[in-house]
Amino acid sequence: MAPLDSVRRRRGNRTHRVAVLVVTFLAGLVVLPGMAVAAPGNQMNAADMTLLNGVRLAGLWEMPAGTMAAEKGQSARVREVGAEIARQHGVLDELVVQAANKLGATLPSDPTTEQKGWLTEMQNASGAQFDQIFVTRLRVAHGKIFPVIGAVRASTRDNTVRKLADEANKFVNDHMAMLESTGLVRWQQMPPAAIPAAQNDSLVAAAQAGAAGPSVAISTTVVWAVFLLALGAGGYATWRITRRS
């Protein structure tokens, strides 16, 4: 009859082998779901951030510009358009902030230097001159962000950005129509439509270049390969322990 301590040792080895198998199996179960959640990855790229920043910046200067027009516009239509644009940009700003929070993106908190200059220009104007400056500045600005929205909407891989682009498209299209309804748009002074060169650093070029940029994503095939490899390695290690025991 084997000594008691040898029986304990054999029982301990058996228990150890079972424990290793259980741990290996559980590790596989933990690794797989964890990687599966990460598999979709963060689909945002430079184009997506261009849209988020562009929409945010538009709201930061067009809300006060619209409020200014509602208060000091000479034309009743300009006052009406200004008030509605300010209101709608308030809604759009909430949407872009919600999208950024969901995506973990940081948005600007102040208008650009150029946009601040436009606001100062409006503050210093009055009467018919103010109306003309307000309509011209906002119509040109909307014309610049409009193609960016389309480029991002066509290529983004992120559903949140896609929804934001859809909303922004509705607002911007509506704003252009309202501004045009004032009869103050000077079409001959509008910048001509043009497809930017590949190296152009404009908003549209950034959106188009970023749309083809890399995104963080993990293939399901890779997930399963890693899982099976880990499971196989654990099984082999257990078999070696069993052989030595």
C-alpha positions, 0 to 999 in steps of 0.5 A: 500500500502506498504511503499516505503522502504519495496518495495525497501527491497523486490526488494533488496532481490530478486536482492540478491537471483538472484545475489547469484544464478548467482555467484554460477553458474559462480563459478561452471563454473570457478572451473570445467575448472580450475580443468579439466586443472589440472586433467592430473597433473604432471606425472613425477617421480623419474625415469623420473628425472633419465633419464633427469639427466643421458642424461644431464650428458652424454652430459656434459662430452661426448661432450668434450671427443668427441671433444678431440678424434677428435683432438688427436685421433691416429686412423682416425676412433677414430677421426671420431667417436669422432667428430660425438659423440660430434656433436650428443650429442650437439643435444641430449643436446638441446632436454633434455634441451627443455624437462626439460624447458617444465616440469619445471625440473632443470638439472645439469650444470657440469659433476660429479666428476667421469666424470671429472676424466675421462676427465682428464685421457684422457687429460693426455693420447696420441696415442694408449693409448688415443684411448683405454681410449676414447673407453673404457670409452664411451662404458661402460658409454653408456652401463650403460645409455642404460637400464635406457632409456629402463626402463623409456620408458617402464613405464613413464606416461609423454609424453615429457619424452617418446619422449626424451627416444625415441630420446636418445635410437636412439643416444645411440644405434648409439654411441655404434655401432660407438665405437664398429666399432673402434675395440677397445672394450675389451669385456672381460672387459665389466661389465656383464649384470645383473638385479639389486637387489630391494634395489640397488641404481644404475641408473637402480634400481632408474628408476625401483623404480621410475616408480612405484612411486606416480604421481600427478594426479586428477581423472575426477570423483573427479573433477565432484564430487567437482563441483556438491558438490559446485553447490549443496551447493550454491543452498542450501544456496540460498534456505535458503536465499530465505526462510528467506526472 
